[in-house]
Amino acid sequence: MRLQNKVAIVTGAASGMGRAIALRYAREGAKVVIADVQKDAAQQVVDEITRGGGTALAVLCDVRKQGQVQAMVDKTVAAYGGLDILVNNAGVGKIIPFLEITEADWDWMFDINCKGLLWCSQAAARQMIQQGRGGKIINFASQAGRRGEALVLAYCASKAAVISMTQSMALALAPYKINVNGIAPGIVDTPFWDKVDEQFAQLLGMERGEPKRKFSASIPLGRISVPEDVTGAAVFLASSDSDYITQQTLNVDGGNWPS
């Protein structure tokens, strides 16, 4: 098991990619904190992990609120004695025509995708620095952060910021042996993408499901990804195999974006 005796926090872990990563980390031997605004759903993931013989804890956390973020880290340390891995997976997005983006839309996406990532990373890094044994921080970007899209300006901008923040954080934390890397998924079959599909369908005059099928048809590997497709990269970046890798954002998108 590649994460034996490690302690990990995964934000937004009640569903989708966060859930898949939490389940995989538990199978790899980590003690996992399931942090989410959906406490009941987070507890369901904990129950699934414990039924499989793993160790997990559900924590209610809105990543926009520094007090809740610090409480999340404090509860993790109280329960498991430390913190080795943070996965900043919590994120939101909305499909909005350029001329219709509002201040509320912009703030919602940047507050969760960027500000929340910053608060979580600061709290985790302080704990890791205090422990003196290094650590791993993994930020979830997106292929949307690699390029602009006409109907997705605010989301694209927030995920481009995540890639830039990953680079800056990696440089700031390198002296403490804390590796900071990112993962940029493509189209993933999750509840998030169900909402994206519905929004695209409304704006483009399509049937529900048609946008997802259309976008998936362009993926070189020939299929839409599932949450489990990102877990290998998440384990690698959390494990000792990536000790000499930092400041990178790894595309896990079926070849959909080349850089």
Backbone torsions as a table, in degrees:
resi	resn	phi	psi	omega
1	MET	NA	126.2	-168.7
2	ARG	-81.1	-14.1	-179.1
3	LEU	-121.8	28.5	-177.9
4	GLN	-55.0	129.2	176.8
5	ASN	68.2	10.0	174.8
6	LYS	-85.9	154.9	177.2
7	VAL	-116.5	126.6	-174.9
8	ALA	-128.2	140.5	167.5
9	ILE	-107.4	131.4	173.7
10	VAL	-122.1	117.0	178.2
11	THR	-85.2	153.0	-177.1
12	GLY	60.7	36.8	-170.6
13	ALA	-95.4	8.4	-179.3
14	ALA	-77.6	-15.8	-179.0
15	SER	-157.9	174.5	172.3
16	GLY	59.6	-140.3	-176.8
17	MET	-64.7	-37.8	179.2
18	GLY	-60.4	-43.6	177.7
19	ARG	-61.4	-46.6	-178.8
20	ALA	-60.9	-41.0	179.0
21	ILE	-66.1	-44.2	179.4
22	ALA	-59.4	-44.5	179.3
23	LEU	-63.0	-41.9	179.7
24	ARG	-67.7	-42.3	177.9
25	TYR	-59.3	-41.9	179.2
26	ALA	-62.3	-40.7	177.8
27	ARG	-65.7	-26.9	179.1
28	GLU	-86.3	5.1	173.2
29	GLY	101.2	0.3	-179.0
30	ALA	-81.2	152.1	165.8
31	LYS	-88.5	126.5	-167.4
32	VAL	-120.6	131.4	172.3
33	VAL	-98.4	121.1	179.9
34	ILE	-93.4	101.6	-176.0
35	ALA	-103.8	127.8	-176.5
36	ASP	-164.7	160.6	173.4
37	VAL	-79.9	-13.8	177.9
38	GLN	-100.0	87.8	-172.1
39	LYS	-63.8	-41.5	-178.5
40	ASP	-64.5	-43.4	179.2
41	ALA	-66.8	-36.5	176.8
42	ALA	-63.2	-40.0	179.4
43	GLN	-65.5	-33.3	176.7
44	GLN	-62.7	-38.3	176.4
45	VAL	-66.5	-41.5	176.4
46	VAL	-58.5	-45.5	-179.9
47	ASP	-61.3	-39.3	178.6
48	GLU	-64.2	-40.7	179.4
49	ILE	-67.1	-44.9	-177.6
50	THR	-67.6	-33.9	175.6
51	ARG	-62.2	-29.5	178.5
52	GLY	-87.8	5.8	177.1
53	GLY	93.6	5.6	-179.4
54	GLY	-92.8	-178.0	-178.0
55	THR	-124.1	128.0	-177.5
56	ALA	-155.4	160.2	-178.8
57	LEU	-141.2	134.7	176.4
58	ALA	-94.5	133.7	178.6
59	VAL	-132.7	127.5	175.1
60	LEU	-74.4	124.5	-178.7
61	CYS	-153.0	122.3	167.8
62	ASP	-95.5	110.8	-171.4
63	VAL	-64.3	-13.6	177.8
64	ARG	-75.2	-15.8	-173.2
65	LYS	-106.7	111.5	-175.0
66	GLN	-59.5	-36.1	179.2
67	GLY	-62.6	-42.5	178.7
68	GLN	-68.5	-36.3	178.5
69	VAL	-64.1	-45.6	179.1
70	GLN	-64.9	-38.5	177.2
71	ALA	-62.4	-36.7	177.2
72	MET	-60.1	-46.9	179.2
73	VAL	-66.7	-42.6	179.8
74	ASP	-61.3	-41.9	178.9
75	LYS	-66.1	-36.6	178.0
76	THR	-62.6	-47.5	-178.6
77	VAL	-66.5	-40.0	179.0
78	ALA	-63.7	-37.9	-177.2
79	ALA	-78.7	-39.0	-168.7
80	TYR	-124.5	-0.1	172.2
81	GLY	87.0	1.0	179.9
82	GLY	169.7	-169.5	179.7
83	LEU	-150.0	128.1	-178.2
84	ASP	-114.6	-29.0	-171.1
85	ILE	-138.4	134.1	170.2
86	LEU	-123.9	127.8	172.9
87	VAL	-111.7	111.1	177.4
88	ASN	-85.8	83.9	-177.0
89	ASN	-100.5	-24.2	-177.3
90	ALA	-57.0	129.9	-179.8
91	GLY	-165.8	159.8	179.2
92	VAL	-138.3	162.0	176.7
93	GLY	-157.9	161.1	180.0
94	LYS	-151.6	138.2	178.7
95	ILE	-90.0	116.6	-174.5
96	ILE	-140.8	128.4	173.3
97	PRO	-56.3	145.4	-174.1
98	PHE	-50.6	-46.2	-175.0
99	LEU	-75.7	-5.7	-177.8
100	GLU	-108.8	1.4	179.0
101	ILE	-66.1	130.4	179.3
102	THR	-107.1	166.6	175.9
103	GLU	-60.7	-37.9	179.5
104	ALA	-64.3	-41.4	177.4
105	ASP	-60.3	-49.3	-177.9
106	TRP	-60.5	-48.9	-177.5
107	ASP	-63.5	-39.7	-180.0
108	TRP	-59.0	-48.6	-177.8
109	MET	-69.5	-44.0	-179.0
110	PHE	-72.7	-32.9	178.8
111	ASP	-63.3	-40.8	-178.9
112	ILE	-84.7	-50.0	-172.4
113	ASN	-72.0	-29.9	-174.9
114	CYS	-116.6	-55.5	-179.3
115	LYS	-63.2	-44.2	178.6
116	GLY	-61.4	-39.5	176.7
117	LEU	-61.4	-40.9	179.3
118	LEU	-63.8	-48.6	-178.6
119	TRP	-60.6	-44.8	-179.8
120	CYS	-63.1	-41.9	-177.9
121	SER	-67.6	-40.3	177.8
122	GLN	-61.9	-48.0	-177.9
123	ALA	-63.4	-43.0	179.0
124	ALA	-66.5	-43.1	-178.0
125	ALA	-64.1	-39.8	177.5
126	ARG	-58.9	-42.1	178.9
127	GLN	-66.9	-43.1	179.7
128	MET	-63.9	-40.4	178.2
129	ILE	-63.9	-42.8	178.7
130	GLN	-60.7	-38.5	-179.7
131	GLN	-69.2	-34.0	177.0
132	GLY	77.9	18.5	-179.2
133	ARG	-120.7	16.5	179.4
134	GLY	78.6	-163.4	179.7
135	GLY	168.5	179.1	-178.7
136	LYS	-131.5	129.6	173.2
137	ILE	-120.1	129.0	-177.4
138	ILE	-123.8	120.6	-177.6
139	ASN	-105.9	134.8	178.4
140	PHE	-91.9	113.0	173.2
141	ALA	-96.5	-139.2	-179.9
142	SER	-173.4	158.9	170.9
143	GLN	-60.9	-23.0	176.7
144	ALA	-64.9	-20.3	176.4
145	GLY	-81.8	-7.8	-179.9
146	ARG	-92.3	-16.3	-174.4
147	ARG	-157.1	156.6	174.9
148	GLY	-82.9	152.9	175.2
149	GLU	-137.3	138.4	-169.4
150	ALA	-57.4	-37.5	-175.6
151	LEU	-100.6	6.8	-170.4
152	VAL	-133.8	33.8	-171.6
153	LEU	-56.9	-51.3	-174.0
154	ALA	-65.7	-43.2	179.0
155	TYR	-64.5	-45.8	178.0
156	CYS	-57.1	-45.3	-179.1
157	ALA	-62.5	-40.8	-179.3
158	SER	-66.3	-37.3	-179.2
159	LYS	-78.2	-28.8	170.3
160	ALA	-64.1	-38.3	176.4
161	ALA	-63.4	-37.0	178.0
162	VAL	-61.2	-42.5	178.6
163	ILE	-62.3	-43.6	178.2
164	SER	-66.1	-42.4	178.5
165	MET	-61.4	-38.0	177.7
166	THR	-58.7	-43.9	179.5
167	GLN	-63.8	-46.7	-178.2
168	SER	-66.0	-43.3	179.1
169	MET	-62.5	-40.0	-179.7
170	ALA	-61.3	-41.3	179.1
171	LEU	-68.6	-40.1	-179.3
172	ALA	-66.9	-34.0	-172.5
173	LEU	-100.8	-5.9	-179.9
174	ALA	-56.1	-39.5	179.6
175	PRO	-61.6	-18.4	-179.4
176	TYR	-99.9	10.1	-179.5
177	LYS	61.1	33.5	174.2
178	ILE	-104.3	115.1	179.8
179	ASN	-85.4	134.0	178.3
180	VAL	-125.0	118.2	179.6
181	ASN	-137.2	168.7	-179.4
182	GLY	-126.9	164.3	172.7
183	ILE	-127.7	131.5	179.0
184	ALA	-116.3	92.9	177.4
185	PRO	-73.4	166.3	172.6
186	GLY	-101.0	-125.6	179.8
187	ILE	-87.7	116.9	-176.0
188	VAL	-118.8	133.6	-176.4
189	ASP	-78.1	85.5	-177.7
190	THR	-132.8	169.4	173.5
191	PRO	-56.6	-33.8	176.5
192	PHE	-58.7	-46.3	-177.6
193	TRP	-73.9	-24.2	172.4
194	ASP	-61.5	-40.9	178.0
195	LYS	-68.6	-40.9	177.9
196	VAL	-60.6	-44.1	179.0
197	ASP	-59.5	-44.0	-179.9
198	GLU	-62.9	-41.2	-179.8
199	GLN	-67.2	-44.1	177.0
200	PHE	-61.2	-43.0	-178.5
201	ALA	-60.0	-42.9	178.6
202	GLN	-62.2	-46.6	-175.4
203	LEU	-72.2	-32.0	-174.9
204	LEU	-100.9	1.7	179.0
205	GLY	67.8	39.2	-178.9
206	MET	-111.5	165.3	170.4
207	GLU	-73.1	148.9	174.3
208	ARG	-58.9	136.9	-177.6
209	GLY	96.3	-25.5	-178.2
210	GLU	-68.0	-43.0	177.0
211	PRO	-58.4	-43.8	180.0
212	LYS	-60.6	-43.2	178.7
213	ARG	-64.5	-41.4	-178.6
214	LYS	-64.7	-47.9	-179.2
215	PHE	-66.3	-37.3	-178.7
216	SER	-66.3	-29.7	-178.0
217	ALA	-63.6	-21.8	-178.0
218	SER	-88.8	-3.3	-176.9
219	ILE	-76.7	123.7	-177.3
220	PRO	-55.3	-35.3	-179.8
221	LEU	-79.7	-0.5	165.2
222	GLY	85.8	10.7	179.1
223	ARG	-157.4	157.8	170.9
224	ILE	-71.0	148.6	179.7
225	SER	-84.5	161.3	175.1
226	VAL	-115.2	160.9	-176.3
227	PRO	-53.5	-34.6	-178.2
228	GLU	-64.4	-19.8	-179.7
229	ASP	-65.6	-24.2	-178.7
230	VAL	-90.9	-9.3	-171.4
231	THR	-71.7	-30.5	177.8
232	GLY	-62.0	-45.7	177.8
233	ALA	-64.7	-38.2	-179.8
234	ALA	-66.1	-36.9	176.4
235	VAL	-69.5	-46.0	180.0
236	PHE	-56.5	-48.5	-176.8
237	LEU	-71.3	-18.3	177.3
238	ALA	-91.7	-13.3	-172.8
239	SER	-97.2	174.0	178.8
240	SER	-68.6	-15.4	177.8
241	ASP	-62.2	-21.4	-177.8
242	SER	-107.4	21.8	-175.1
243	ASP	-61.6	-24.5	-179.2
244	TYR	-106.4	22.6	178.5
245	ILE	-121.5	126.1	174.5
246	THR	-154.6	156.7	177.2
247	GLN	76.2	12.0	-176.5
248	GLN	-104.4	150.7	170.2
249	THR	-122.7	117.0	-173.6
250	LEU	-92.6	123.4	175.0
251	ASN	-73.5	127.9	172.8
252	VAL	-128.1	78.4	-167.5
253	ASP	-139.5	18.3	179.3
254	GLY	68.4	20.0	-179.6
255	GLY	85.5	15.3	-173.3
256	ASN	-73.6	-21.9	179.9
257	TRP	-138.5	127.1	-166.8
258	PRO	-82.2	-15.6	-172.5
259	SER	-114.6	NA	NA
